[in-house]
Amino acid sequence: MEELKERIRRLGVVVSEQTLKLDEVLNHQVEPRLIMELGKQFALLYRNEQVTKVVTIESSGIAVGFATALELNVPLVFARRKKTLATDDELYWERVPSFTKGMVTDIIVSKRLLGPEDRVLLIDDIIANGDAARGLIRIIRKSGVHLVGLGIVVEKSFQAGARAIRDEGYRLESLVRIKSLKGGQVEFE
Amino acid sequence: MEELKERIRRLGVVVSEQTLKLDEVLNHQVEPRLIMELGKQFALLYRNEQVTKVVTIESSGIAVGFATALELNVPLVFARRKKTLATDDELYWERVPSFTKGMVTDIIVSKRLLGPEDRVLLIDDIIANGDAARGLIRIIRKSGVHLVGLGIVVEKSFQAGARAIRDEGYRLESLVRIKSLKGGQVEFE
């Protein structure tokens, strides 16, 4: 993942000691060839898990989720975010705060899209405090499908999200881990 | 595009004579292999246009935009939607109504991502009244880049969006055209 690290160093914008803007890497513009490499990496890590579906969250997870699902030759579900509470019986929903957005959103997945026989791989772009990922995990558990694990492109390991999810017993694989943004510098583990 | 039509017939939900829900085709779950076929089709249609960048709108345009950009080997920019007015000088923004969402959103693209030398292909999933597409076209024009054309997966040709954009002189290619949803039936042209 040296190419990903190089892009993060070159194009990432350190906004604060907590926040790294990756608009030109993951969140607003993507390089499809690099994203395909990330998808191949996740597919390789989970190749023995009989994944039947990749699940991600709109919007920044979609490109890498798509690349992973293409490699695994399974459908991609992208959870939607809504500003208003869904009361539809046909939906799973979880309310989660968003670290980057500074607001609360509801994450929604149609019940039709998750069957009891599914083996789901969760893919997302970045994990900080892990609120969105934990919301998706709760949806997966409600639906009764098997969660084989998570694949995260960028883990900010100085924040608690990934560690907390691993401590709950889930497999979480990240492609690069950032241990600090101090002094405006991205420091990888 | 017979496979796409077959999926739309089988999985599309006609909500009203104006509205077709394509959650299991484009908007909530996608079949990556089929989406890659759509991307290849757009890449073929615009192969002589020296496209330097594919631009789409979050979220449902991202998968097919990604597939197109991968085929053309160019970056994908996904415009973001915001609920609040952006006043950032570094952004292009346009306020547009959304037919499917029933609300107004701001479409935003960072100025850094569109340079005067760019030749942009706009990709989106569905065109109805064309408000989002026209918002993106206005952003493209403001930025001064050359718009080579639009690629739309599903054109609802009984609504005015695609026709109006073609009437303005833009090239707009759609992969399937739906002429009616009357009687709960999807009728293709």
Interface residues (C-beta under 8 A of the other chain):
Chain A: D23 E24 H28 Q29 V30 E31 P32 R33 I35 M36 E58 S59 I62 A63 F66 A67 A69 L70 N73 V74 P75 L76 V77 F78 R80 K83 V109 S110 R112 L113
Chain B: D23 E24 H28 Q29 V30 E31 P32 R33 I35 M36 E58 S59 I62 A63 F66 A67 A69 L70 N73 V74 P75 L76 V77 F78 R80 K83 V109 S110 R112 L113
